[in-house]
Amino acid sequence: MIAEWIHELRQLISLRSLKARIFFIILLAGVIPCIIMRYGILDNYEERAVEQRVATVQNQLRVVGSHLVSNNYFGSNPSDEVNFIASRNTIDAELETISNLYEGRVLVVDSGLRVVKDTYGLSEGKTIISEEVIRCFRGENMSYYNKEHGYIEMTVPIIDTGALTEEDDAGGSGSVMGVMLTSISNDAIIGTMDMLNRQAVLIESLMVVCVIAVAILLAILLSKPLDRVTKAINEVQAGYTDESISVPGYLETANIVDAFNQLLKRMKALDDSRQEFVANVSHELKTPMASMKVLADSLLVQGDAPAELYREFMEDIVSEIDRENRIITDLLALVKMDKKVQELNVAPVNINDLAELILKRLRPLARKKDVEVVFESMRPVTAEVDEVKMTLVITNLVENAIKYNKEHGWVRVELDADHQYFTLAVSDSGLGIPEDSLAHIYERFYRVDKSHSREIGGTGLGLAITKSAVLMHRGSITVNSVEGEGSTFTVKIPLTVSLNRTPQTT
């Protein structure tokens, strides 16, 4: 169990692993929102806290400002000096209280830009020329938060609502008698933010640990079907089983399994075909050799055999040698067809002339069986093909139609074309092909009637060679046959070279 978990963790470390990618995707999807949420909450808290602190201080300063106006804080000749001094001291105490409460500084500036009160006691009696103060006298309130140095600066106008000008009366506001320029500390907000940040980091760390655990678990669980597919394929590769695999899981794994099963079936078919091919080759090559050995042994036993018998046996031996030579030649041609790296020697070929030439060569064979060969061309056809391989296609089809025909029969070769393909149809009045044999006629060494094939010298490789040549041209070959009535082979080849077309077989 521990070794299995170590193996899983090693796969997570490798970025090429699907498990690692699932893990990191889930991890990032879980961690990034946590980080964004933490900073978002802290920034939102800081913004709201500053706004609330500014509003609170401004309200308090407005109250003090009304006290300043009502107690004639800026008056130079008070009627009751004792009460004036007492009121001023009270207002100064309020300003000191605000300054101490918010760890800040309050400056009271009169209309002449002179500092009347400074809670720090540093600038009283001095003239202050500040853009913020001047703009406040014009009716523009200002608040500024310096995050880097941790303080808030604001201006609050001191408005005398009792002395209104006509313009002020129209605007609904009083005259500005002075300005309170205030700077307050932000240490309390920063301290609260630090505490919130520590708590958020703790919660975030716990969430990250949970996300990592969930990411590891999901990465392992989500990749389990793929691991089962790999295990099943390895069992097939090791030879423990040769059956089709079945791995229930995702649609993607089902598609992979289906594709593998199709490939496995094809590999089995190819392996069976190779075994059958080797067996057939061995049989076909062994038979002429056995015949020649029997004939030679017969001659050796009959030491005083007449010359006529020697001649007859030697003719039989030559016939067997010719038969074996035909088998070897066809095998070599088929091997060349099977080479995937082989290229077609494509050139424009007049198919009409090529068909006429091949039929001219085969008509003597047809006359021996009294078979009439007819060529019908609907139009002149020129196509980009390999002339040698196309010759094999036409020759094999027409030769088979003649050999497997009835006496006084006929063979018809029809040529036609459209804008993409040319079609060659070879029909005969021969023996026909049984329905259960149609699916096997392109197999190597397959014969519908072996005894008849031996009589006419067939090797069982002609149609296999024909099909390979047609497929190399990205064409298709089909057959329609009725037993006892004849067959029609139809070959369809592209007029121009196009390796992108998918070959069709029937």
Protein Blocks (a to p, Z undefined) as FASTA:
>chain_A
ZZmmmmmmmmmmpmkbmklmmmmmmmmmmmmmmmmmmmmmmmmmmmmmmmmmmmmmmmmm
mmmmmmmmmnommbcbdfblmlmmmmmmmmmmmmmmmmmmnopadddddfkopafbdfkl
mmgoiacddfklmmmmnopacddddfknopacdddddddfklccfklmmnopacdfbdcd
ddddfklmmmmmmmmmmmmmmmmmmmmmmmmmmmmmmmmmmmmmmmmmmmmmmmmmnopa
ccdcdddddfklmmmmmmmmmmmmmmmmmmmmmmmmmmmmmmmmmmmmmmmmmmmmmmmm
mmmbcfklmmmmmmmmmmmmmmmmmmmmmmmmmmmmmpmkbccddddddfklmmmmmmmm
mmmmmmmnopacddddfbdcdddddfklmmmmmmmmmmmmmmmpcehiacdddddddfkb
ccdddddfbebpafklmmmmmpghiafblmlmmmnopahlmmmmmmmmmmmnopacdddd
dehiaccddddddfbdcfkbccddZZ
